[in-house]
């Protein structure tokens, strides 16, 4: 793993720092045709960002998260939106971003244990790498790899759709599938090739079966819980 020094900044600190936002833009740029739209959304919502810096203090990776309460079935539930992450091109697949994920989940677990209320971790994605990591390292991930989901999972997805400003799923529609939700956000050609390689190597077909088309700005909601025995496995 590429060694990084991990620190955090609040969303307010992030929004007040043009220099930091510029650093983050530079890291995200190779993965998107134009990262402006997704960064604008993530900067606006972020409440806590995790930063990984190298020995030279250069930004190696980042991970933006949003800690908030969402009402699900009339109950206020603490949630963490696992937002945008990026790393330098020369440190992809090095484990540096995984260290930030792990720190975030450890922080959430500590707060969960202190409050006695289970957190919901969630996000949206069109990346099989992200989805497979969630199903491997977290608990009770939905939808399942075969596309199925529980009744409680569907209710959580419904609350998250409302949180994102999406209409409720119609009859016959998959509650976790969001059509045309990420307007203006396309992966770069290099990133699409990397994703396709992962998809073929892993035999990952979920997005195809659910008609999640990144080219049409579609995304899949995923939800998960924190494993009780989580010890930084990510």
Residue pairs with C-beta under 8 A, 6 or more apart in sequence:
1 94
1 95
1 96
1 98
1 99
2 54
2 60
2 91
2 94
2 95
2 96
3 54
3 55
4 52
4 53
4 54
4 60
4 61
4 96
4 99
4 100
5 52
5 53
5 54
5 55
6 50
6 51
6 52
6 99
6 100
6 103
7 50
7 51
7 53
8 48
8 49
8 50
8 51
9 17
9 20
9 48
9 49
9 51
10 47
10 48
10 49
11 43
11 45
11 46
11 47
11 48
11 49
11 66
13 20
14 20
14 21
14 43
14 46
14 49
14 64
15 21
15 43
15 44
15 46
20 51
20 59
21 39
21 43
23 59
24 39
24 59
24 62
24 86
25 35
25 36
25 39
27 59
27 61
27 62
27 86
27 87
27 88
28 35
28 38
28 39
28 84
28 86
29 35
30 89
30 188
30 190
30 191
31 86
31 187
31 188
31 190
31 191
32 38
32 185
32 186
32 187
32 188
32 191
33 186
33 187
33 188
34 184
34 186
35 185
36 184
37 182
37 183
37 184
37 185
38 84
38 182
38 184
38 185
39 84
42 64
42 83
42 84
43 64
45 66
45 81
45 83
46 64
46 65
46 66
46 83
47 65
47 66
47 67
47 68
48 64
48 65
48 66
48 67
49 62
49 63
49 64
49 65
50 62
50 63
50 64
50 65
50 100
50 103
50 104
51 59
51 61
51 62
51 100
52 59
52 60
52 61
52 62
52 87
52 96
52 97
52 99
52 100
53 59
53 60
54 60
60 87
60 88
60 91
60 96
61 85
61 86
61 87
61 88
61 91
61 96
61 97
61 100
62 85
62 86
62 87
62 100
63 82
63 83
63 84
63 85
63 97
63 100
63 101
63 104
64 83
64 84
64 85
65 80
65 81
65 82
65 83
65 104
66 80
66 81
66 83
67 78
67 79
67 80
67 81
68 78
68 79
68 81
69 76
69 77
69 78
69 79
70 76
70 77
70 79
70 120
70 159
70 160
70 163
71 77
71 159
72 120
72 155
72 156
72 159
73 155
73 159
77 117
77 118
77 119
77 120
78 111
78 112
78 115
78 117
78 119
78 120
79 119
79 120
79 121
79 122
80 104
80 108
80 119
80 120
80 121
80 122
81 122
81 123
82 101
82 104
82 121
82 122
82 123
82 134
83 123
85 97
85 100
85 101
86 97
87 94
87 96
87 97
98 133
98 234
101 133
101 137
101 234
102 232
102 233
102 234
103 232
105 121
105 137
105 138
105 226
105 230
105 232
105 234
106 230
106 232
108 119
108 121
108 226
109 226
109 230
111 119
112 118
112 119
112 226
118 225
118 226
119 225
119 226
120 156
120 223
120 224
120 225
121 138
121 223
121 224
121 225
121 226
122 156
122 160
122 221
122 222
122 223
122 224
123 130
123 221
123 222
124 164
124 178
124 181
124 182
124 219
124 220
124 221
124 222
125 131
125 219
125 220
125 222
126 182
126 187
126 207
126 212
126 214
126 218
126 219
126 220
127 195
128 195
128 198
128 199
128 202
128 204
128 206
128 207
129 195
129 198
131 204
131 206
131 220
131 222
132 198
132 202
132 204
133 234
134 141
134 222
134 224
135 141
135 144
135 145
135 224
137 227
137 230
137 233
137 234
138 224
138 225
138 226
138 227
139 224
139 225
139 226
139 227
139 228
140 223
140 224
140 225
141 222
141 223
141 224
142 149
142 150
142 153
142 156
142 157
142 176
142 222
142 223
142 224
143 149
143 153
143 174
143 176
143 206
143 210
143 220
143 222
145 206
146 206
147 174
147 206
147 209
147 210
149 157
149 175
149 176
153 176
153 223
154 175
156 223
157 169
157 175
157 176
157 221
157 223
158 168
158 169
158 175
160 221
160 223
161 167
161 168
161 169
161 175
161 178
161 221
162 168
164 178
164 181
166 178
166 181
169 175
169 177
174 210
175 221
176 210
176 220
176 221
176 222
177 210
177 211
177 212
177 218
177 220
177 221
178 218
178 219
178 220
178 221
179 216
179 218
180 216
180 217
180 218
181 217
181 218
181 219
182 217
182 218
182 219
183 217
184 217
185 217
186 214
186 215
186 217
187 195
187 214
192 214
198 204
199 205
199 207
206 212
206 220
207 213
207 214
207 220
210 220
211 218
212 218
212 219
212 220
227 233
